[in-house]
Amino acid sequence: METPMTRRWLDDPVMRGAVLSGPLMGRAAAPEEIAGTVLYLCSPMTTFATGTFIIDGGQTAH
């Protein structure tokens, strides 16, 4: 995820390539892209939800 904490990795060309080689999306997520799932999981709509939500831009798909 692209945040101030990960900025030093994403600003370094070598590290950026290594970090972004995993997700199929080819980019880091913005915090706003994760927020919807977090809100959903905190809502009453998930009272019977079980399992795992993977929000990784397709990294585990390959």
C-alpha positions as CSV (number, residue, x, y, z in Angstrom):
1,M,0.0,0.0,0.0
2,E,1.3,3.4,-0.8
3,T,1.6,5.4,2.4
4,P,4.2,7.7,4.0
5,M,5.6,4.6,5.7
6,T,6.2,2.8,2.3
7,R,7.3,5.9,0.4
8,R,11.0,5.2,0.8
9,W,10.6,1.8,-0.8
10,L,8.5,3.1,-3.6
11,D,10.8,6.1,-4.3
12,D,13.8,3.7,-4.8
13,P,13.7,2.4,-8.3
14,V,15.2,-1.0,-7.4
15,M,13.0,-1.6,-4.4
16,R,9.9,-0.3,-6.3
17,G,10.5,-2.9,-9.0
18,A,10.8,-5.7,-6.3
19,V,7.7,-4.5,-4.4
20,L,5.5,-4.0,-7.4
21,S,6.5,-7.3,-9.2
22,G,4.0,-9.2,-7.0
23,P,0.6,-7.6,-7.6
24,L,-0.9,-8.2,-11.0
25,M,-2.2,-4.7,-10.9
26,G,1.4,-3.5,-11.2
27,R,1.0,-0.7,-8.7
28,A,0.7,-0.1,-5.0
29,A,-2.8,0.3,-3.5
30,A,-4.0,3.6,-2.2
31,P,-5.5,3.6,1.3
32,E,-8.9,4.5,-0.2
33,E,-8.9,1.3,-2.1
34,I,-8.7,-0.7,1.1
35,A,-11.1,1.4,3.1
36,G,-14.3,0.1,1.5
37,T,-13.5,-3.5,2.5
38,V,-12.6,-2.4,6.0
39,L,-15.9,-0.5,6.3
40,Y,-17.8,-3.5,5.0
41,L,-16.1,-5.8,7.5
42,C,-17.0,-3.4,10.4
43,S,-20.6,-3.2,9.3
44,P,-23.6,-5.3,10.4
45,M,-23.7,-6.7,6.8
46,T,-21.0,-9.2,7.8
47,T,-22.7,-10.8,10.9
48,F,-22.6,-14.2,9.2
49,A,-19.4,-13.8,7.2
50,T,-16.6,-16.2,7.6
51,G,-13.4,-16.8,5.7
52,T,-10.8,-14.6,4.3
53,F,-10.9,-11.4,2.3
54,I,-7.8,-11.0,0.1
55,I,-7.1,-7.5,-1.0
56,D,-3.7,-7.7,-2.7
57,G,-4.1,-6.5,-6.2
58,G,-3.9,-10.1,-7.5
59,Q,-0.6,-10.9,-5.9
60,T,-1.8,-14.3,-4.7
61,A,-3.4,-15.1,-8.0
62,H,-0.1,-16.0,-9.6
